[in-house]
Amino acid sequence: MTFKQLQFFRKTAELENISRAAKELFVAQPALSKSIKDLEAELKYPLFDRNGKKISLNQNGRILYKHVQLVQNNLLQLEQELINANTPGSHTAAISIRVASKLLPDILRTFYTKYPDYNLKVYQLGNNPSSLPPFDVIIDSAPRSSSLSFNSVKLLEEKILLALPPSHPLAYKEHILLSDLTGYPCSLLNESYSLGKLLHTKMDELRFTPNIIFESDNPHMIRDFLALQLTYSFVPEKTWNIKNDFPQLLLREVDDFTCSREIYLSYLKKEYAVLAARAFTAHVKEYFQKL
């Protein structure tokens, strides 16, 4: 059984006409007929039902056709992967990080430990979208809008918790309600950031107005301000790494403020993605599974 025989069989199966198949394959009709008969002899089963000049796939032919499709598709993918592996651009991917940027240094550290020869061009929220290149991988609070070339998966869903300095009057209250926070100084992300928009929307729905004394579009600024222990804030349970970086702060749930956020990974499908993008996609999935 040769690859050429399988090519001849597939074309004949799709057209169900020896003459037309021979023309499209640029071979003589007798040569095509002989190739199919040799294939049937090798497999020991007929592949077509023949009625005069008309032919149609039988049960055996349909089984073979299914497997021929898989074989040829895999060979095409192999060819593309070899091209990618030998093309310098295949080692460079454009990455957009729009949430969970606190984790980015560690994600990159662990990635480059495994893939030192790959290059990532990382773009964070705040850059001018019109000046940015097309992205291979996006980490965001929502999946990428429908696209034939992209897949999206949810990486994580995490609670939003109240962060309090240990000296705060509510620090050791057994049950905290949103109304208990009235008047106390608050630091909060503004609505230009997806998490800030989520928090402001949720508070508006509950008709709660925080006493914001510091507001920023930068999560790192909010984290640093929290370290001063002057305010409370609302923070993601995992991706801001508050427990490890600021162990003095207390993380509490607010009984009547149930809030969580989702983080999604959107990435080019395998047939469109360069090697570096595919490696980074797999690495990010593995990284978040361990959080």
PyMOL commands that set and color helices and strands:
alter all, ss='L'
color gray80, all
select helices_A, chain A and resi 3-15+18-25+29-43+59-85+88-91+101-114+129-131+178-181+194-205+219-227+242-245+275-289
alter helices_A, ss='H'
color red, helices_A
select strands_A, chain A and resi 48-51+54-57+92-97+119-124+137-140+150-164+185-189+211-216+233-236+250-252+260-268
alter strands_A, ss='S'
color yellow, strands_A
deselect
rebuild
show_as cartoon
